[in-house]
C-alpha cells in the first residue's frame, strides 16, 4: 500500500549517507542511535551482519587492502613449519582387503504336474469368475488381481465390486489465501481523528507494519481530544512500549473509546502494566485485546 508521505522521498535518493553521518558529532550520533532503537527495537529492518553493536576497543590499523591481506596470509602460512607426524607415513597397507561374500543364487525348477484329463478340461473351459471363486475357496488370494479379489469376497467385509468401500480417505485440503492488504490511509485517517470527524467511528490499522513509531504516538495523542472514535485497533503494527505509554496517557483523558486492540505487537509486561494502571481512571473502555 503506497503511503502519501512517501511521495516526497525521491529528493533524498542522491544523498551521501556516509558523508552526512561523518559530519555528526558524538552526541548527535548517540541521539540518532536512540531514535533508531525506538523505531525498530527488534532490529528487524537491519541486515543480520549489522544487528550486533561494534564492541571492539582496539584502534583501526588503516584502510582495508584485500590484496595486501592475502599476501600477508600466504607469506605467514609459508613461514609456519609443518607439524611432524607422530607416525610417519610409509604407504604400507595393513590388514586384509575386504571382499564381500557372494550369496548363492537359488534356482527354482519348474515341476511338471500331471492333472486328471477331466480336471484339466474343466480348468481350461472355466471362466474368470469361476476361477476367482475357486482360488478364494482354496485360499490362494495371491493369484487374484485387484479387480478380481473384491468380487470373490462378501460385501459384508466392507468390500464391494468397485473395490474397498470402508477405506478412510483424506479430506480435500482447501487452500487458504493471504488476506488482502489493509486499505486504510494512515495519514488521512490521522488527520480525520485530529479534525474530530463525526463519520469516523472505527479506526483499523491492523497488519500495517510500516507505520513509524512516532506516527503511532500521534494517533494516541490525537485520540486524547477526539470524541467520535469508539473502536481503535492496531494489531500487528510493531507497536512497542513507548506506544503503550502514549496509549496509557490517552486512556486517562479519553471518555469515548470503548474498544482497544493491541494484539501481536512488541509490547512487554512493563508496557501492559502502564496501561492497566491508566484504566483505573477510565470507566468507558469495555474491551481491550492483548495476546
PETA-V99482 format. One line per field, one symbol per residue. ss: DSSP state (a for helix, b for strand, c for the rest). A space follows every 10 residues. Layout:
# PETA-V99482
ss: ???
This chain:
# PETA-V99482
ss: cccaaaaaaa aaccccaaaa aacccaaaaa aaaaaaaaac cccccccaaa cccccccccc cccccaaaaa aaaaaaaaac cccccccccc cccccccccc cccccccccc ccccccaaaa aaaaaccaaa aaaaaaaacc aaaccaaaaa aaccaaacbb ccbbcccccc cccccccccc cccccaaaaa aaaacccccc cbbbcccccc ccaaaaaaaa aaaccccccc bbbccccccc aaaaaaaaaa aaacccccbb bcccccccaa aaaaaaaaaa acccccbbbc c
